[in-house]
Amino acid sequence: MALERSYSVSIETATGDRRIKLEAKITPVVVISCIMAATGGLMFGYDVGISGGVTSMPHFLKKFFPEVYRRIEHGAKESNYCKYDNQGLQLFTSSLYLAALIATFFASYTTRKLGRRLTMVLAGLFFISGAILNAAAVNFAMLVIGRILLGCGVGFGNQAVPVFLSEIAPTRIRGALNILFQLNVTIGILCANLINYGTSKIEGGWGWRLSLGLAGVPALMLTIGALVVTDTPNSLIERGRLAEGKAVLTRIRGTEHVEPEYMEIVEASRLAAEVKHPFKNLLQRRNRPQLVIAIVMQIFQQFTGINAIMFYAPVLFNTLGFQRDASLYSAVITGAVNVLATFVSIYFVDKVGRRALLLEAGVQMFISQSVIAVLLGLKVKDQSSAGLTHGLALLVVVMVCTFVSSFAWSWGPLGWLIPSETFPLETRSVGQSVTVCVNMLFTFIIAQAFLSMLCQMKYTIFVFFSAWVLVMSLSVLFLLPETKNVPIEEMTEKVWKQHWFWRTFMD
Ligand SMILES: OC[C@H]1O[C@](O)(CO)[C@@H](O)[C@@H]1O
């Protein structure tokens, strides 16, 4: 049974003289599998969003960070930009990413040897235990160990989910289906913001426990989802289960005519099987283009400055002189914009392509960050933000939304999509683990450094990020090839060997 009409993609092979027809329908099993797997993103997003709100709750601060609490309650003399600057507070947020970074190396092994599906189950289990520990925390250690377990979940989930989605999706809608992951990340962030808004109002000051404990819900969804879905044909074939892989391929593509795609995957997995040392293989010259692109995309994604806003939006808005409630409120607005704008990406990514989205967003991000820097520079002084009138404060929120929306249809989803679709099967697992690892590393750096950077650099922090946006947009313009509508096992031939610069790395 197919939801929509089928389609086929004609591609030329290496020799250029053979044409293969790949047939695939958009079958319900594909759509359902993708929706289930994408809940891995929900789990990740929830954690990104939850820490900012929790760390601005007085009871939480009083219990775990009494010094910060004292400073906020009584330290009228403290600079606006510095009142949250505390290493322990930043460690609470960032320990998750450090753990995730290390976990990805193990996850690379499990995605290859145990499959994409089982790796997702593991992710869910790690996550559930972390959420329980966090909700029950009575001291700083329990808090951080819980965050570390959550980090392991994020490492395993972010490794397996994007690869699962890219492999199971038919070529023509691969971009859209892969973006379901990031869509869930944004929904997770928004839910976290809304939940924080609610729990901060709970009498008795235990609301933060609910905020942290509810992280178990998306984790449960992922665990159940992963137990229900089938693994990708690529993964089954890679592990030698050829007949099963072919049967799954037939089922998910909704047609008996899967021979060409099947043969492509078999060939890709034959090459993959020859690889004895995946990391060493990844470093070979012919794998350089994908590796460089994957790493650089992660660095760029984080240096847009998005997480400075996502993690610390309530804190940031507080710094700008908004009242506590108003600032949580603004964080909810940015969260909603983030979700809605991700749909724009889902709609356009397989139509206008990856490059167009990244370039347009570059312009929008550069302008909005520059405006924010100027407004804060002129109006927010160290001790007072009285200069920021109601109208101007609103303008800051509008600019933050402009920035977040453009991020949400560009670097947010494409940072995951492009690496997961460009690596050939032989380097896909290990390539994805490098992708996640670098993403976590730079997320960690931003999480750990942002409050101190804000304190040191003040409003010029937004100038810093806008300069990065300029660099990344130019890099896209000259160095990023378009991967729209190219079958996943054909990237080497159709993309890298055709590119003016990267082809020099190909044999
Ligand atoms: O939507 C914003 C979120 O998206 C990511 O860039 C990637 O998934 C996260 O690092 C960020 O918090």
The ligand as an SDF file (V2000), in Angstrom:
LIG
                    3D

 12 12  0  0  0  0  0  0  0  0999 V2000
   17.1920   24.0140   17.5490 O   0  0  0  0  0  0  0  0  0  0  0  0
   18.3910   24.2930   18.1990 C   0  0  0  0  0  0  0  0  0  0  0  0
   19.1450   23.0610   18.4900 C   0  0  0  0  0  0  0  0  0  0  0  0
   19.5640   22.4420   17.3210 O   0  0  0  0  0  0  0  0  0  0  0  0
   20.9200   22.0250   17.4430 C   0  0  0  0  0  0  0  0  0  0  0  0
   21.7480   22.9490   16.8330 O   0  0  0  0  0  0  0  0  0  0  0  0
   21.1610   20.7640   16.7110 C   0  0  0  0  0  0  0  0  0  0  0  0
   20.2660   19.7910   16.8330 O   0  0  0  0  0  0  0  0  0  0  0  0
   21.1780   22.0380   18.8850 C   0  0  0  0  0  0  0  0  0  0  0  0
   22.5350   22.1250   19.2020 O   0  0  0  0  0  0  0  0  0  0  0  0
   20.3940   23.2480   19.2650 C   0  0  0  0  0  0  0  0  0  0  0  0
   20.2140   23.3590   20.5850 O   0  0  0  0  0  0  0  0  0  0  0  0
  1  2  1  0
  2  3  1  0
  3  4  1  0
  3 11  1  0
  4  5  1  0
  5  6  1  0
  5  7  1  0
  5  9  1  0
  7  8  1  0
  9 10  1  0
  9 11  1  0
 11 12  1  0
M  END
$$$$
